[in-house]
Amino acid sequence: MVDVAFEFLKRAFIAIGIGAMIGIEREYSVRQKTVGMRSFALVSFFGCIAAILASGELISAPFELGLLPYIGLITVIGYSFGIYYFIASRKEKLAVTTVLVLPFSYVFGLLVGSGFVLEPVIAAVVVTVLLYSRRYTHVFVEHLTEEEITDALQFAVVVFVVYWLLPSDPVTLMGIQFALRRIVETIVLFSLVSFAGFIAVRLIGPRALQLTGFFAGFVSALSVVANYSNFSKKRGAAQLPLASGMLAANVASILSDAAILGYVNASLLSALALPLGAMAAGLSASALFFTRGSSHPPIRLTQPFSVPQAAKFAVAFFAVTVATQILSDASGAILFISFLGGAASVTPVVVSLALQAGDTLSYSVAAQAVMTAVIGGMLAKSGVLLLSASKEQKRTTLPLLLAITALGSALFLIFGPA
């Protein structure tokens, strides 16, 4: 009996806590008193009680209550819209999301009452964060262009429609097998990582140059280096913050590629963890050292969720895969191709090599090729800096980029796979 009572109290407190958390956000964000913390807590608790009574696990009712959770859900939905029309008739303000999220709170209570804990808690936290992010999402959407929205919708069609039409088994093309769904998944992951940086840049704007450079680096570190290098020639441009922003962009680029590499082939990432980690640490330390002063260069970034961007990724991936397959017996040629591909775009090269590692390519050759691609990307950005930046910026940033590239190369040669 004690165990039953304890389990009941545990579920009740969790359900009430989940509802209260959502209700507190509603009261704070929209200053809503009619439907606030107590209402959400009670609705969630109602769901918990309904689930417990329906299952008969903790409390045995004298009659059948199997339909109680469904009746409760209909009741909560009716209650939500009843409140909305009641408030609207009095010409008072009630956020529509408050009405919509009340049934969510009830369902979370149902899950808790059914014995789930982690799932409803995570879901409630996600819902609360989405509700609280209202002001930020509105600011972001207001700054989107029609072209960016169109690109995102086209990309959504590819992901949510075309993806499911692709065969689940690998497709053989030109004698080479391509796991099409895996490729699309990787493109989506890359786009998500880039989109996070894209959102951050749009939200913070030029107020924090170093942060802008870092988040923009998830989208395109090469673009950051090019923009900052050109801006460094303007009269009065603060050279040290510009250097910090470019170095921070390279940190983001390495972290992005490492995350994608870990998703595609964790074993290959472990073989490259030391050199990549050392490069990221060196770039981070240098960026922090130069964090002072202010400047406001423009950052022009392409929205990552676009079909043209995905097509470029796919074409680069296909070209590298075909070339490495044809030259699978010539490791020197593979390294050369990886270097050239990395100079243009590191991520498609990394994905192609990671998918082949342990299959058509040995782990040692794949690791060497990935590292070569990363070095090619770093040298390409160094070349842009050399051609576009001011003399002072060249003296400040270029030696650091080259030194950190050399450090990563040396660590790979010493500790990397033979």
Secondary structure, DSSP 8 states (H G I E B T S, - for coil): -HHHHHHHHHHHHHHHHHHHHHHHHHHHHH---SSSHHHHHHHHHHHHHHHHHHHTSS---SS--TTHHHHHHHHHHHHHHHHHHHHHHTT----HHHHHHHHHHHHHHHHHHTT--HHHHHHHHHHHHHHHTHHHHHHHHHT--HHHHHHHHHHHHIIIIIHHHS-SS-EEETTEEE-HHHHHHHHHHHHHHHHHHHHHHHHHGGGSHHHHHHHHHHHHHHHHHHHHHHHTTSTT--HHHHHHHHHHHHHHHHHHHHHHHHHH-HHHHHHHHHHHHHHHHHHHHHHHHT--S----------SS-HHHHHHHHHHHHHHHHHHHHTTT-HHHHHHHHHHHHHH-HHHHHHHHHHHBTTTB-HHHHHHHHHHHHHHHHHHHHHHHHHHS-HHHHHHHHHHHHHHHHHHHHHHHHHS--
